[in-house]
């Protein structure tokens, strides 16, 4: 019953990811590096969900074929699982900085935990200090299993500190969805760490991706693509709210200027 419930949760999460991925194809910013990275995050998360489901289903199955499948799948899963968190950290960095302004130290910092995780996973084949399977092919955490969670946590802490410390450099509508997206996996990760057998991190990350995707969609709904300024729809909402809470009859007013032949300036120097 528990296996069936987990399969249903993962299947539902995969459907959401597939819908998000194909919707990304219609975004105006799909050619930007940040949006390409977001699409890659969706694919990586989907792969992790599939691998985690396979490990979950085969756990405890005996036989040579089951042993090969479960050990190979688990090895691949543990190696690629931090990639999602690394890409999330990189996505957060690209949100604040242009890709050309990301220093080599930042890139090295983001790559180093991935390399450490890969080395530890390979060494685990000879020691079982991270995880191991008994003679019945039942999964067990090793003595130093926390190192895997620590690598995930490094990326999460980096992303949080980076976004909070640089939140004034970009509009809050860009930063808030990323900060809100950290809450579901944080809560599920803590529960999973203390309650052995509970596996909710990857499904919860689907909720996180949906939060970010909604933020991207809202950006397209309320801002002008060329200038990045709020569009007419957002102006109407803003004025309606200000009129509702106005004090002593004071309301905001705006002035619109129409300059003749300004198109030549835009065409020459850009919008």
C-alpha positions in Angstrom: 0.0 0.0 0.0 2.8 2.4 0.9 4.6 1.6 -2.4 1.5 2.3 -4.4 1.0 5.6 -2.6 4.5 6.7 -3.3 4.2 5.7 -7.0 1.0 7.8 -7.3 2.7 10.8 -5.7 5.7 10.6 -8.0 3.5 10.0 -11.0 1.5 13.2 -10.2 4.7 15.1 -9.7 6.1 13.9 -13.1 2.9 15.0 -14.8 3.3 18.5 -13.4 6.9 18.6 -14.5 6.1 17.6 -18.0 3.4 20.2 -18.3 5.8 22.9 -17.0 8.6 21.8 -19.4 6.4 22.1 -22.5 5.0 25.4 -21.3 8.6 26.7 -21.1 8.8 26.3 -24.8 6.3 29.2 -25.3 8.0 31.7 -23.0 9.4 34.8 -24.6 12.6 34.4 -22.5 13.2 30.7 -23.5 16.5 31.6 -25.2 18.0 33.2 -22.0 20.5 31.1 -20.1 18.5 31.4 -16.9 15.4 30.0 -18.6 17.4 27.2 -20.3 18.8 26.4 -16.8 15.2 26.3 -15.4 14.2 23.8 -18.1 17.2 21.7 -17.3 16.3 21.7 -13.6 12.9 20.3 -14.6 14.5 17.5 -16.5 17.0 16.7 -13.7 14.2 16.7 -11.1 12.2 14.3 -13.4 15.1 11.9 -13.7 15.6 12.0 -9.9 12.0 11.1 -9.4 12.2 8.2 -11.7 15.4 6.8 -10.2 14.1 7.3 -6.7 10.9 5.4 -7.6 12.9 2.5 -9.1 15.1 2.3 -5.9 11.9 2.4 -3.8 10.2 -0.4 -5.7 13.2 -2.8 -6.0 14.3 -2.4 -2.4 14.2 -5.7 -0.7 13.9 -7.8 -3.9 16.4 -10.6 -4.1 18.1 -12.2 -7.1 21.1 -11.3 -9.3 19.2 -9.0 -11.7 17.5 -7.1 -8.8 21.0 -6.7 -7.2 22.5 -5.2 -10.3 19.6 -2.9 -11.0 19.2 -1.6 -7.5 22.9 -1.0 -6.9 23.5 0.6 -10.3 20.4 2.8 -10.0 21.3 3.9 -6.4 24.8 4.7 -7.5 23.6 6.9 -10.4 20.9 8.4 -8.2 23.3 9.5 -5.5 25.8 10.9 -8.0 23.3 13.1 -9.9 20.9 14.1 -7.1 23.0 17.2 -6.0 23.0 18.5 -9.6 19.5 19.9 -9.1 20.6 21.9 -6.0 23.7 23.1 -7.8 21.6 24.3 -10.7 19.2 26.0 -8.3 22.1 27.9 -6.7 23.4 28.8 -10.2 19.8 30.0 -11.2 19.7 32.2 -8.1 23.1 33.6 -9.0 22.1 34.4 -12.6 19.0 36.1 -11.3 21.1 38.7 -9.6 24.2 38.8 -11.8 24.9 38.5 -15.5 26.6 35.3 -16.5 29.7 37.3 -17.6 30.0 38.8 -14.1 30.0 35.4 -12.2 33.5 35.0 -11.0 35.7 31.9 -11.2 35.6 31.5 -7.4 31.8 31.3 -7.5 31.8 28.7 -10.3 34.5 26.7 -8.5 32.4 26.8 -5.3 29.3 25.6 -7.1 31.2 22.7 -8.8 33.3 21.5 -5.9 30.5 19.9 -3.8 29.4 17.9 -6.9 33.0 16.6 -7.3 33.2 15.7 -3.6 29.9 13.9 -3.8 31.0 11.9 -6.8 34.3 10.8 -5.2 32.5 9.9 -1.9 29.9 7.9 -3.8 32.6 5.9 -5.7 34.5 5.3 -2.5 31.3 4.1 -0.9 31.4 1.0 -3.1 34.3 -0.2 -1.0 33.2 1.0 2.4 29.5 1.4 2.6 29.9 4.4 4.9 27.2 6.5 3.1 24.7 3.7 2.4 24.7 -0.1 1.8 22.5 -3.0 1.0 22.3 -6.1 3.1 22.1 -9.7 1.7 18.3 -9.2 1.3 18.9 -6.1 -0.9 17.4 -3.9 1.8 18.7 -0.3 1.8 20.4 1.0 5.0 22.0 4.4 5.8 25.7 4.3 6.6 27.5 6.0 9.4 28.3 9.1 7.3 25.1 9.3 5.4 24.7 12.9 6.7 27.4 14.0 4.3 25.0 13.6 1.4 22.5 15.8 3.1 25.3 18.2 4.0 26.2 18.7 0.3 22.5 19.5 -0.5 22.4 21.9 2.5 25.5 23.8 1.3 23.7 24.7 -1.9 20.5 25.7 -0.1 22.3 27.9 2.4 24.4 29.5 -0.3 21.2 30.3 -2.4 19.4 31.7 0.7 22.2 33.9 1.8 23.0 35.1 -1.7 19.3 36.0 -2.5 18.7 37.7 0.8 22.0 39.8 0.7 21.3 40.9 -2.9 17.5 41.2 -2.8 17.6 44.9 -3.4 19.4 44.6 -6.7 16.4 43.1 -8.5 12.7 43.5 -8.0 11.2 41.6 -5.1 8.9 39.7 -7.5 11.9 37.8 -8.8 13.5 37.0 -5.4 10.4 36.1 -3.4 9.4 33.0 -5.5 12.9 31.5 -5.1 12.9 32.1 -1.3 9.4 30.7 -1.0 10.5 27.6 -3.1 13.0 26.7 -0.4 10.3 26.0 2.2 8.7 22.7 0.9 12.0 20.8 0.5 13.4 22.3 3.8 10.4 21.0 5.8 10.4 17.6 4.0 14.2 17.3 4.3 14.1 17.7 8.0 11.3 15.2 8.4 13.1 12.7 6.1 16.3 13.1 8.1 14.6 12.1 11.4 12.0 9.7 10.1 13.7 6.9 8.3 11.7 5.6 5.3 9.9 8.9 4.7 10.8 10.1 1.2 9.2 13.4 0.2 12.0 15.7 -0.8 11.7 15.1 -4.6 7.9 15.4 -4.8 8.1 18.6 -2.6 10.7 20.1 -5.1 8.0 19.8 -7.8 5.9 22.2 -5.7 9.0 24.4 -5.5 9.4 24.4 -9.3 5.7 25.3 -9.6 6.2 28.3 -7.3 9.1 29.5 -9.4 7.2 28.9 -12.6 4.3 30.9 -11.3 6.7 33.8 -10.6 8.0 33.6 -14.2 4.5 33.6 -15.5 3.5 36.6 -13.4 6.5 38.5 -14.7 5.2 38.0 -18.2 1.7 39.0 -17.2 2.6 42.3 -15.4 5.7 43.6 -17.1 6.7 44.8 -20.5 9.2 42.4 -22.1 11.4 45.1 -23.8 11.7 47.6 -20.9 11.0 45.5 -17.9 8.6 48.1 -16.6 5.1 47.3 -15.3 2.5 47.2 -18.0 -1.0 48.7 -18.2 -2.6 45.7 -16.3 -0.3 46.3 -13.3 -0.8 50.0 -13.4 -4.6 49.5 -13.1 -4.1 47.2 -10.1 -1.7 49.6 -8.5 -4.0 52.6 -8.9 -7.0 50.7 -7.7 -5.1 49.6 -4.5 -3.8 53.1 -3.9 -7.3 54.6 -4.3 -8.6 52.1 -1.8 -6.2 52.9 0.9 -5.6 56.6 0.2 -5.4 59.0 3.1 -6.8 62.5 3.3 -7.8 62.4 -0.3 -4.3 62.1 -1.7 -4.0 59.9 -4.7 -1.1 59.2 -7.1 -1.1 60.8 -10.5 0.9 60.0 -13.6 2.0 62.0 -16.7 2.5 60.4 -20.1 4.6 62.1 -22.7 4.6 61.3 -26.4 7.8 62.3 -28.1 7.8 62.7 -31.9 10.3 60.6 -33.9 11.5 58.8 -30.8 11.5 55.5 -32.7 14.7 56.5 -34.3 16.4 56.7 -30.9 15.1 53.3 -29.9 16.2 51.8 -33.2 19.7 53.3 -32.9 20.4 52.9 -29.2 18.0 50.2 -28.1 14.8 50.5 -26.0 
